[in-house]
Amino acid sequence: MTRIVLASSNPGKLAEFNDLLADSGLQVEPQSAFNVPDAEETGLTFVENALLKARHASRISGLPALADDSGLCVHHLRGAPGLYSARYSGQHGDNAANNARLLRELDGVPTEQRGAFFICVLVLLQHADDPAPLIAEGRWHGHVLTEQRGVHGFGYDPLFLPEDETVSAAELPPGLKNRISHRDRALALLRSQLAEAHG
């Protein structure tokens, strides 16, 4: 069992990763177990921020690090909330305020113009100065609803209607959501890269 540090303090992400990595041979420990504070996310892209977070967590913990940077990109809003998904309302992690702002920004916008996708970029570093990190990206396409639906998940899940679904991401059973989400898609790609690297 290989111990790695997850460069996140988000309890929703921790729960999802523990579920997604249950049979991976990786023992994922939260950065809080090593007193790693949140990294300053100064990148201009998801991949830059994921790299910053992974290097920060690996350097302090001394372990290989897995970092995730993810968010919701709405075409009508030129990719917003994007990198600022967790703090769209100005307050980091206030899901209710973030969702309320997104609904305000899209007020009156017709369904066909409410296209959006969740994106997840994963970075796995063997050590803080790893020059060849594994990087994987997953996208989950859909559109933004006009009202919140469902009680599962976190973040923008109550407002996101995935392609080919009739229920929001927050109405999907968590196990099913984890098998079709942007995070699962990125993780599947990362797993294949890991298998190749160790093949």
N, C-alpha and C positions, 0 to 999 in steps of 0.2 A: 504494500500500500504506500503510494507516494503522497507525502504531505505537500499541499500547496496552499498559499494564502489567497483568499478572494479579496481583491482590492475594492471593497464596497462596504458601506455601513447600512445599506438599504435592506430592511428585513424582508421585503417582498422578493427582491433579487436573491437573497440568501436562501429563502425557502425554495424558489424555483430551481436554483442551481443544485441544491442538495437533492431534489427530486430528479433532475435531469442527469446528474452524475452518479446516481446511486450505484450503478453497476460498472463504473468506469475504472475502478482500481485507484482512483484519486480520492484522497481524504482532504476535503475542502474545509479550511478553517477561516473564519471571518477575520478581517484585519484588526478588529477590536480586540481579539485574543492576544495580539502583540502590541497593543497600545499604539496602533498606526492611525494618526489623524487623517482626515480626508485630504487628498491632494488638491492643490489649486488647479482647477481646470482652465488653463489659459490657451489651449489649442483652438484652432479655427475649424477643425473637422472632428468627427467622431473618432477616427483612428488616432489622431494626435492626442486626444484626451485619454483614450484607452491606454496608449503607451505611457503617458505621464503617470497615470494611476498605477499601472503595473510596476514601473520602475521604482516609484515611491514606496509601494508596499513591499517589494522584494528587497530593497535596500535596507529598510528598517527591520523586517522580519528575518532576513537571511534565507528565505525560502523561495522556491519558484513561485511566480505570481500569475494569477489569472485576473484580468480586468475586463470589464464590460463597459462600453459607453453606448447608450441607446437613447432613442427618443422617437417622437412622432413628427413626421414631416407632412405638412398639408400643402398641396400644390397651389391652391388659391392664395395662400399666404407666403408664397415664394420660399417654401421649406420650413417656415415657422410652425410650431415653437422650436423644432430642431434641437440644436445644442442646448437650448435653454428650457427644454421640456420640464425639468424638475423644478425650475424656478420662474416659470412663465409669468406668474402673478406677482413676482418680486420677492415672495417668501419661499425659500427652498423646501420642497416636499409637501406643500399645502395642496393636496390633490383637489379638494373642493374648489379652492380659489383658482387653480390652474384650469380646471374644467369650465368654471364659470367664465373665465376670460376667453377661452377658446370659443364657447358658444356665442359670446358677444361679438367676437371678431368675425364670426361666420353668420351673424344674424341676417336673414334675408337672402343668403346665398343658396341657390337651388341645389338639389341633390347631385345633379350631374357635374357640378363644379366643386363638390366637397371631397374629391378624391384625396387619399392620404396613404401613407405607409409607415409602419413601425420599422425602424432599423436597429440592428444590434451589431456592433463590432466587438469581437473578442480578440484579446491579445494575450498570448502565453509566453512568458519569459522564463528561461531556465535560471537566470540570475540577473541582478540589476543592470549589468553592463552587456547583456546578451545582444550581439550585433545582428542576430538573425531570428527575431521573434516569429512565432507562428501567429498569423493574422487571418481571421475568418469573419465574413459578413453575411448576415441574413436579413431579408426584407419580407414583410408581411403586408400585403396590399389590401385596401378596402376603402371605406369612406367614413366621414364623420357624421354621426346622427344629429338630429335636432334636439334631442333630449337624452338624458342619462338613463341607461337600462342595465339592471343586473347588480349583483352584490359581491361577485367574486373578483379576483385579480386586484389590481392597484393602478394608480396613475390614470391614464386616459382610457382604460379598458371599458368603462361604462358608455363612452361616446364612440367607440370604434366598432364598425360593422365590417368584419372580414369578408373578402371576396368569397362567393359561393356559400355564405352562411346566412341564416335568417335571424340569428340572434347576435347580440353584441359580444365582445370578448369577455365582458364581465358576467354574461349569462351562460357562457360555456362552462362545463365542469372543469375545475382546475387541471385535472389530469389530461383532459383532451386539449385544453388550451396549450399546455406545455408541450404537447406532441406536434402542434401545428404552428406555433408562434415563431416570430423572428429570432428569438433567443434559441429555440430548438434548432432552427435551420442553420444558424451560425455554429452551434455546438456540433451538429452533425458533420459540418465541413471541417471543424477543428479536429474532431475525432479521426476523420479520414487522414488529415495531415499528420496527426500524431502516429497513426499506424504506419504511414509511409516513412516517417522520420525514423521510426524504430524497426522498420522492416528489414 
